[in-house]
Amino acid sequence: MKRPSLAFYSSSIFFIIWEIFARILNLKFVLPWPTAILKKIWELRGPLFKYHMFATLEIALVSIFLSFALGIFLAVIMDKSKKVEEAIYPIIVTTQTIPIPAIAPIFILWFGYSLWSKVLVAVLIAFFPITINLHDGLKSTKKDYIELFKSMHASEWDIFWKLKVPSIVPYFFSSLKMSIPLVLIGAAIGEWLGATAGLGYFSKRMMTQLDGAGVFAPIVLISVIAVLFVNLISFLEKKFLKWRGN
C-alpha cells in the first residue's frame, strides 16, 4: 500500500490549523472555516456544478486554446528572426505590467458581458509564460545537432519539425501546467468584474450577501479544478515522456 505523500500531510496540517484558527476568530463572514466552506459547496451544488462551473470552464478552455495559439506563433517567429525577437520581446514583457483590474473593464466595454471579454482577460494573463517557455524550448535545441542536420543538407523545415519541435515537447507540458491555473484565475477575474454567470460572478454575488463561506466556495472549487487538471497533465507527461525518467 502506497504511503501518503508529504504534500498530503502538509495540506492536512494547513487545513487543521485553518479550521482551529477560524473557529477561534469566529468571524465566519470574513474567514469561514474549511468545514463550513465544504458544507456551503454541498448546499449550493446545484447552481455551482450545473451552471456556474461550466460557464467558467468554457472560458478557460477557449482561453487556453487561444493562449497556446498566440504563444506558439510568437515563440516561432522570435526563434526564426533575431530582429523580430528584439522588436516584440519588450512588448510581450510590457503586457504583463498592465494591471488586469484596470484593463478588464475596457474589454467589457468592447464586448459587453459576452464570453470574449473574459477570454481576453484570461489570455492576457496566460499567454506570457507560454510564449517565454516555448521560446526557451526552441532556443534550447543544441547547436551541434543543428549543424549536423545542416551538414546532411536538411532544410529549415526539416530542422524545425524533426529537431526543434521534439525538443520543445517537455516545455509544452510545462507551459500547459503553468497556464491552466492562470486561465482559471483570469476567467474568475473577468467574471468578477462583469458577468452574468461563472464561479467568479457567483463569488461576487455571495460577497454582496456577506456570505463568507459562499464567497470561498467557488474559489475552493476553482482551486480543486486547477489541481485536478494539472495532475492529469502531469500523468500524461509521464506517459509521453518516459525517456525523461522520474
DRENRO-162294 format. One record per residue: z, y, x of N, C-alpha, C, O in turn; residue in one letter. Coordinates in steps of 0.2 Angstrom, whole numbers, plus 5000, padded with zeros to 4 digits. Atoms other than C-alpha are relative to their C-alpha. Last residue first. Example, Ala and Ser with C-alpha at 12.3 -4.5 7.8 and 13.67 -1.06 7.14 Angstrom:
// DRENRO-162294
499949944996503649955068500350054996500450114999S500049945004503949785062500050065004500350055009A
***
This chain:
// DRENRO-162294
499549975004493650505056500250075003500750105000N499450035000491950465063500550034996500350074992G499549954997490550585065500649975001501149995005R500050004993489250445063500550055003500650045009W499650054997489850415045500050005008500549985011K500049994993489050575040500549955003501049975006L500649984997488450535023500050015007499550005011F500550055002489950435016499350025004499049975007K499850064996491250545025499449954999499349915003K500149984993490350705018500149945004499749925009E500750014999490350625000499850015007499349985010L500150075000492250605001499249995001499049945005F499850034994492450785007499949925000499749895005S500549984995491350844993500249975007499849955011I500650045001492450754981499450015005499149965007L499950074999493950824988499449954999499349915003N500050004993493250994987500249935003499949915008V500749994998492850974969500049995008499549965011F500450065001494550904965499350005002499149955005L499850064996495451044974499649944999499449905003V500349984993494351184966500249945004499849925008A500850025000494651104948499850015007499449975010I500150075000496551104952499349985000499149935003V499850034994496551284957499949925000499749895005S500549984995495651344942500149965007499749945010I500550045001496851244931499450015005499149975007L499850074998498351324939499449964999499249915003V500050004993497551494936500149945004499849925008I500750004998497151454918499950005008499549975011P500450075002498951404915499350005003499149955006A500050054995499751554925499649944999499349915003F500349974995499451684912499849955006499349955009V500750005002499951574898499650035005499050015006G500350074999501551534908499350004998498949965001A500050014993501951724909499749935002499249925006G499950075000501551764891499949985007499349965009D499450014996501751954890500249925001500849915001L499550035004500451954876500749995004501149965001Q499949955005499252064886500649984995500850024991T499649954997499451944900500250064995500750084995M499350025000498851804889500550055003501150065001M499849995007497251894886500749984999501150014996R499949935001497051914905500250014993500750054991K499449984997497251734908500250074999500850094998S499450035003496051684895500650035003501150044999F499949965006494751804902500649984996501050024994Y499849944998494951724919500150054994500650084994G499350004998494851554912500350065002500850085001L499850024993493251594903500750005001501150034998G499850074999492651684887500149985007499950025012A499850025007492251854880500249935000500449904995T500350075003492051934897500349994993500750024991A500449995006492452094907499649944998499249915001G500249935000493652124922499550014994499550074991L499449965000494551954921499850084998500150114994W499750015007492951864918500650044999500750074993E500549975004492151934934500349994993500250044989G500049935000493751894943499550044996499750094992I499349985003493851714937500050085000500350114995A500150005007491951694942500650024996500650064991A500449955002492351754959499850004993499850054989G499649945000493851644961499550064998499850104994I499550015005492851494956500450064999500550094994L500349995006491451544967500450004994500350044989V500249935000492651564982499650014993499750074990L499549965002493451394979499850074999500150114994P499850025007491751304979500650044998500650074992I500349965005491051404994500349994993500350034988S499849944999492151335008499850044993500250084991M499350005001491851155003500350075000500850084997K499950025007490051185001500750004999500950024994L500149945004489951285018500149984992500450024989S499549954999490751135027500050064995500450094993S499450035003489551015019500650055001501050064996F500249995007488051125025500649974996500850014991F499849935002488851145042499950014992500250054989Y499349995000488850955044500250074998500750084994P499750045006487050945038500750015000501050024995V499649965004486551085050500349974994500750004990I499449974997485950975064500550044996501050054998S499550054999484850875053500650035003501250005002P499750015007483951035048500549945001501049954998V499649955002483651095066500449984993501049994992K499549994996482850935073500650054998501250034998L499850064997481650855062500650015005500949965007K499850055004481350995050500349935003500749905000W499649985005481351145061500349944996500949934995F499449984997480651065076500550024995501150004996I499750064998479250985066500750015003501249985002D499850035006478851155058500449935001500949924998W499449965002478851245075500349964993500949964992E500149935003477551115080500750034999501249994998S499850005007477950965092499950074998500050125001A500449965004476950965108500150004993499750004988H500450065004477950825116499550034995499350004991M500450034994478550965129499649944997499149925000S500649964998479051065114499649975005499049975005K500550015005480150925107499450045002498850025000F500350065000481050915124499449994994498949964995L500550014994481251095125499749945000499149935002E500649965002482051095108499550005005498949995003I500350045005483250955113499350044997498850014997Y500350054996483751045129499649964995499049934997D500749974998484051205118499649945004499049945004K500050004993485451105108499350025003498850005001K500550054998485451155090499950005008499750065010T499650054996487051255087499549955003499749915007S499949984993486051405082500349955005500249955011K500749994997485451325066500050025007499749995012L500350075000487251275062499350005003499249965008G499750034994487851455066499849935001499749905007D500349974994486651515054500249985006499949965011H500650044999487251385041499650035006499350005010L499950074998489051445043499349975002499249935007N499850004993488551635043500149935002499949915008I500549984996487551615027500250005007499849975012T500650055000488751505018499550025005499249985009I499850064996490251615023499449955000499449915005P499849984993489351765016500249945004499849935009F500650014996488551695000500250015007499849985012F500150074997490251664991499450005005499549955010A499550034996490951834987499849945004500149935010I499849954995489351924982500649975004500649995010L500450014995488851764973500150055006500150035012V499950064997490351764962499649995006499849975012A499349994997490251944957500149945005500349955010V500149954994488351924954500750015004500750015010L500350044995488751764943499950055006500050035012V499550044996490051864933499749965006500049965011K499549954997488752004928500549965004500849985009S500249984994487451864925500450055004500550065010W499850054994488351764912499850045007500250025011L500450075000488251904899500249965007500749985010S499550064999489652034896499649935001499949884999Y499650015006488452184899500549945002500749925008G500150075004487152154912500449994994500349944991F500750024999486952324921499949954995499449954992W500449945003488652404915499349985000498950004995L499950005007489552234919499650054996499350044991I500450065002488752234936500149994993499649974989F500749984999489452414939499549944997499049954994I500249965006491152354933499350024999499050034994P500150045006491152224946499850044994499450024990A500750015001490852344961499949964993499449974990I500349935001492652424961499249994998499050024994A499849975006493552254958499750074998499650094993P500250045006492552174971500250034994499850054989I499550025004492952304985499749974993499450014990P500049975007491452314996500549974996500649914995I499549955000491852265014500050044993500550084992T499350035001491052095012500550055001501150045000Q499950025007489352175009500749974999500949984993T499849955004489452255026500249994993500650024990T499349994999489352095035500350054996500950054993V499650055003487752055027500750015001501149994996I500049995007487052225031500449954997500849964992I499549955002487652205049500050014993500550034990P499350034999486652035050500550064999501050044995Y499750025006485052115042500849975001501249974996I500149965006484252205056500549994994500850044992A499749944998484852115072500050054994500450094994E499350025000484451945063500450075002500950084999E499750005007482752015058500749995000501150024996V500049935003482452065076500250004993500650054991K499449964997482951895083500150074997500650104996K500149944997481751805071500650045003501050054999S500750004998481651625066499950075004499450075008K500150044995483551605065499350005003499249995009D499649984994483851755055499949965006499849985012M500449944997482451705043500350035006500050065010I500750024997483251535041499650065003499450055009V499950044993485051595039499449985003499349995009A499849954995484451725026500249975007500049995012L500549964999483551595015500250055006499850065011F500550044996484951465017499450055002499150045007I499750014993486251595011499549965005499449985010G500049944996485151654997500349995007500050015011L500749984999484851484990499950065004499550065008A500450054994486551424994499350025001499150025006F499749984994487351574984499749965006499549995011S500349934997486151554970500250025007499950045011L500750024999486651364967499650075003499350065008F500150044993488451414970499349985001499149985007I499849954994488351554957499949965006499749985011S500649964999487451444944500150045006499750055010V500550044999488851314945499350045002499050035007L499950024994490251434945499449965003499249975009A500149954995489651524930500049985007499650005011I500749985001489451364920499950065005499450065009E500450054996491151304927499250024999498950015004L499949984993491951464920499649955004499349985009T500349934999491251444902500050025008499650045011A500750014999491651254903499650075001499150075005F500250034994493451294906499349995002499050005007M500049954995493551424892499949965007499550005011H500449935001492951314878500050045007499550055010Y500750005004493451134876499650065001499050054999K500450054998494751124890499350004997498849984999F500150014993495651284888499549955002499049975006L500549944997495351314870499950005007499450015009P500649995004496051144865499650055003499050045005G500650044997497251114880499450004996498849994998R500649965000498351264875499449965002498849985003L500049975007499951164871499350044999499150044993E500050055005499651054886499950034993499550004989W500750034999499251194898499949954994499449954991I500549955003500851284891499349975001498949984996K499950015007501851124895499650054997499350034991K500350065002501151124913500149994992499649964989L500849995000501551304915499749944998499249944994I500249965006503351274909499350025000499050024994A500050045006503551134921499850044994499550014989T500650045001502951244935500049954994499549944991P499950064996504251384932499449954999499149954993W499950065003503651544925500149945005499849945010P500150064996503751704936500249934996500849914997L500249984993503551864927499849945004499349945007V500649965001503651814908499750035007499150055007F500650055001504851674913499350044999498850025000K500449955002506151794921499349964998498849975002L500050005008507551664923499650064997499850104993N500349935001507751704942500050014992500250074990L499549954998508751544943499950074998500350114996I499550015005507451444934500650055001500950074996R500349975006506051524945500549994994500750044990A499949934999507051474961499850044993500150094991F499249985000507351294955500050085001500450114997I499650025007505551264949500750035000500950064996E500249955005504751354965500449994993500650044990W499749934999505851254976499850054995500250094993I499250005001505351094968500350065001500750084997I500050005007503451144968500850004998501050034993F500149935002503551184987500150014992500450054990F499449964998504451014991499950084997500350114995I499450015004503150924981500650045001500950074997S500149975006501751014990500549984995500750034991S499949924999502450975007499950034993500350084991S499249995000502750785002500150085001500550104997Y499650025006500950764996500750025000501050054995F500249945005500150865010500449984994500650034990A499549944999501150745022499850054995500350094993L500249964995500150595014500550065001500950074997S500249945001500850465003499950055006500350045011P499549955001500950295010499850074998499250095000R500049944996499550175007500650054998500750064993K500049945004500050005000500050065004500450075009M
***
